[in-house]
Amino acid sequence: MTDEKFAPTVAYLGPEASFTHVAASTLFGGTSGLVSHPTIPDCIEAVSAGHVAYAIVPLENALEGSVPLTIDYLFHGSELFINAEISIPIEQHLMINHKQIPFADEIQSINSHPHALAQCHKYLQYNFRRVPLIQTTSTAAAAKYISENPDEKIAAIGNRLAAKKYDLHIMEENIHDFHFNHTRFVVLSLRKECLENEGHSAKLKTTFMVKLPEDDRSGVLHQVLSVFAWRRLNLSKIESRPLKTGLGNYFFIIDVLEAEEHPMMQGAIEELTALNCSVRSFGSYFTYDQLPSHQ
């Protein structure tokens, strides 16, 4: 997003060569200013505390859906805004330490991020049904671990960049169950701003968190959707999430393909408020796509 010499500090889910690292490098140009963090909460807390200017974290995968940890930390108590979104294709490969090539048929565990393991479920069931699956904080963390433990009969699932970074042997390529596998990453900051560079979407997207009225009257969700429908505001996503206040209590995450400042959007917010809904905007931002050259 900017000249590498003046690159801002950006927290990302690491270590190096994670999919989040690829997304961060694409948006912010090179590696200057990128700061690896071991978990999603660490990334979010780093930007919330002002230790970095931005944080980039995974929000949703095309196969596995939303990343609950990101949503929980973003929508429960944080005061952050979304400044950009990038969608990148995800290709998963099975890799081992070069020292373990002669023992490739003796793998005792397969390590990776939970979403990566789920994305390769059919492959793993067919080929490694009795091999334990070990969850890690990221695909790159799994690759780094087997690189540092060459005597263990373990494999990792991750991207091609991780295999190169940690000098691992790719046993089998493209083991994910479905070819259309993309992940959405969002850039977060304390400021309501829109990061703009070449290659962004034609229209802005705005994300809202909407809590329904506490009186729980019938038809209120239909009323909320009608607020957007009659104004011809296109929703690209609506998802319910637990409020964590009791069973049956939810809030809604709504993505609208329009700028928050648009008159129709302002009218929608006013009408939602009139319905006694609680509305929080995470700002308007552009989306970016990434070609599969880093995988």
N, C-alpha and C positions, 0 to 999 in steps of 0.2 A: 504493500500500500504506500510505501514511501522509500526514499533513498536510503540504502543500507547504512550510510555514514551517519544519518540522523535517525536511525530506526528507533522506535519507542521500545520500552521494556514490555515484554509479553510473556505471561505465564502460560505454559501448555502442559498437558498430560504427557509426561515423559516415560522412560528416558528417550534419548535421541533415536530417531527412526521409527517412532510410533506413528500411527495414522494422524494423530493430532499434530505431531511435529511437521508432517507433510503439509497439512492444512495451514499451519502457522507460517511455514516457510513460503508457501505460495502467496498468501495474503500480504505478508510483511516484508518479503524480499530477502532471501539469504538467511543467515543465522545470527547476525548481530542483534543483540537485545533480547533474544529468545531465552527464557529461563525455564528449565525443566522442573516440574513438580511431580511427586510420586502419586498423587491422587487428585480426583476432581475437586473435592472439598478444599484441598490445599491451594489449587488454582484460584478458586472463587474467593477464598479468604485472603489470598495475596492481593487481589485487585480491590477487594472491599476495604482492606486496611491501608491501601495506597502505596503498597510496596512495589507495584508494577502499574503501568498505565492501562494495560488490557489483560484479559485472560481469554483463552480460546479453549472451548470444551465441546465434547460430542453431545448432541441433543437428541438425535433420532437416527435409527438405522432402518433402511427399507425393508429388511427381513424381520428384525426383532423388535421394531417399534421404538418408543421413547426410551431414553436412558433415565431410569428413575432417580438415580443419585443426583444427576444434574438438575432435574426438575425440582427435587426436594430442596436442594440448597438454593436454587434460583428463586423459587416461588414461595418459600417459607422463610421470610425474615430478611432477605437480602434487599439492598437498595440499589441494585444494579440495573443497567439498561443494555439492550442489545444494539450493537453498532454495525454489525455486518453478519452475513451468513455465507458459508461456503459448503457446497456439496461435492464430495469426491468419491470416485468409484473405489470399492474395496475388493481387493483380490487377496485371498488367503493361500499361503503355501506351507507345506510341512517341511520343517528343517531340523537338522541335527548337527552336532559338533563333528568336524572332520575326523576326529579321533574315533568316533562311533560308527563310521561308515561300514566297517567289517561286521558290526553287530546290529545292523539296521533292523533285523527281524527279531531283535530281543528288547525292543523298547518297553520300559517298565512304567512310564507315565508320559502324558502329553500335557504341556503347560500352555496356557494362553488366557486372554481376557474372556470373561464369561460370554460376551456377545460373539466373539470369534469362535468359541467352542460351539455355541448354538448354531452359528451360520454354517458350520461344517458337520452338523449332526448326522446326516445320512451317510456321509463318507466315513465318519468315525464309527458309526454303528456297524457298517458293513466290513470295515477293515480292522478296527481296533475295539471290538465289542467288550473285551475283558480287560482293557488297559485303563487304569485310573486317569481321570481328567482333573488336572490341577488348575484352579483359577488364580490368575495374577492380576495386578492392577492395570496392565496394558499388554498389548502384544509385544512391544519392544522390551518390556521388563522380562517377559518370558525368554525372548531371544538372548538378552544380556545374561540371564542366569545360566543358560546352557553353555554359553560361550565361556563363562567363568568357572564352570564345573564340567570339564571335559571327560572326566572318568565316570560320570553318571549316565546311565542308559535312558536318557530322556529326550523328548522331541519338543519342539515349539511350533505354534502356528502364528504366522505373521506375514508381513509384506516383504517384497524383494529388497527394499532399502535396508530393512533390518538384517537380512541375510548378508548383505554386502558390508554393512556397518560392523557387524559382530563376527564376520568371517565364518559363516555357517554354510553347510551343504544343504541345498534344497533337494529333499528326497522326492517330492511330488509337487507339481505346480497346480494352482487353481483348484483347490479341494473344496471350495465353498459350494453349497448345494444348488444355488441359483446364480445365474450369470448377472442379472440386474441387481447388484448389491451396492448401494450407495449409503453414505452416512452424512448427515447434516451436522455441521459444526457452527457454533455461534461465538462471536466476539463480544465480550462483556466489558463494561467500564462503569465508572461512577458518573459519567456524563451522558446526557441524552444528545447524541450526535450520530451522524451517518457517515461512515467511512466510504469514500468514493474513489474508484479507480477504473481503468479500462476493463471491459468484460463483465460488467454487472448487468443484472436483469433490467428489463425496460421499465418496470414499475417498482415502486417501493412496497415493502411489506410491513405491516404493523402487528405486533403481538400484544394481546390483552389478557389479563387475568380477570375473570368475572365470577363473583360470588352471588348466588341467588338470594332473594329476600329470605329472612329467617321465618316468615310466616308460612312458608312452604305451601303456598296456594297452588291449586291445580292449573296446569297450562302455562306456568311462568316460563319454562324453557322454550315453549313455542313462541311466546311473546318476545323473548330475547332474540331468537333467530329471525323473527319477523322484522325486528329493528333493522337488521342488515338486509333482509330480502327485499323489502319494498323500496329501499334506497339503491338497489342493484349493486351492493357491495359484495364482492366475491370472496367467500371464505375458502382458504386453501387447506385449513385444518381446524377441527374442533375436537377437544379431548377432555374427558373428565378425570380429575385426580382427587384422591382423598384429602379432606381438610385436616385430618388427624385430630379431629375433635369428637369422633364417634362414628359408628357404623352408619352408612347411608348419608354422610355429610360430604359434599364434594364442592370443588370449584371447577371452573372450565377455562381451558387455555384455548384462545381463539386467534388464529392467524388470518388477517384480512389483507388482500392485495390492493392496498391503497394507502396513501400518506395520511398520517394522523391529522395534518393541518387541513385536509380537504374539507370543504363545508359539509358534505354529507357525513363524513366521519365525526365531525364535531356535533352534528345533529344526533348521530347515533349514540354518542357518549351521553349527551344530555337526556335522551329518552331512556337509556338504561338507568341513569341516575334517578329519573322520575319514577321508574318501576321499583325503586328501592334496592337496586342491585349495587354491589360494591365493584367498582371498576378501577383497575390499575393498568396503565400503559407501560410497556417496556420499550417504547420508542419505535420509530420507523427506520428501516434499513434496506440496503440493497442485498441481493443474493448473487453469488458467484458460483460458477461451475469450474471444475478442474479436470483436465484430460488425464487418462490413465497412464501417464508417463513415469510416475514415481513408484509404481506398485511392484 
